[in-house]
Amino acid sequence: MFFQRKKECTHSRVTPDKDSCYCPDCGKYIENKWYLTRCNCCNVKRKSIIKFGTIMPETKYCPNCGSEHFHVELVKNINFIDINFAVLVKEVNEELSRNRSQTWLERENNESIRLLSLLTQGL
């Protein structure tokens, strides 16, 4: 008997144009976060990659000043100019993934809608 490895979801159907959403494949709440690397010396943007789970510049040394030191910065709103330099990380928000409930309301007549509004006002 062969042991099957449980594959982790890559959230490939969560598109980069959304800030966050539920993954349609695994149901977890995914937050899209963009990161840039910048040179510590001259603060120029450097092309970023993810290597062994770490965000780092594509090249070891800065093409502008030659420094090897860099820092990673979280970008709140990505500009189209920065997309060539940034990397996208799809992070799972565990709290929102666990504490999730869905409710459906079937409308048969106006009375059920009034009852729902009375119940929500009492909370």
Sequence and secondary structure as in RCSB ss.txt:
>XXXX:A:sequence
MFFQRKKECTHSRVTPDKDSCYCPDCGKYIENKWYLTRCNCCNVKRKSIIKFGTIMPETKYCPNCGSEHFHVELV
KNINFIDINFAVLVKEVNEELSRNRSQTWLERENNESIRLLSLLTQGL
>XXXX:A:secstr
           TTS TTSSEEE TTT  EEEEEEEEEEETTT  EE EEEETTEEEESSSS TTT    EEEEEE
SS  TTGGGT EEEEEE HHHHHS        SSHHHHHHHHHHHHT 
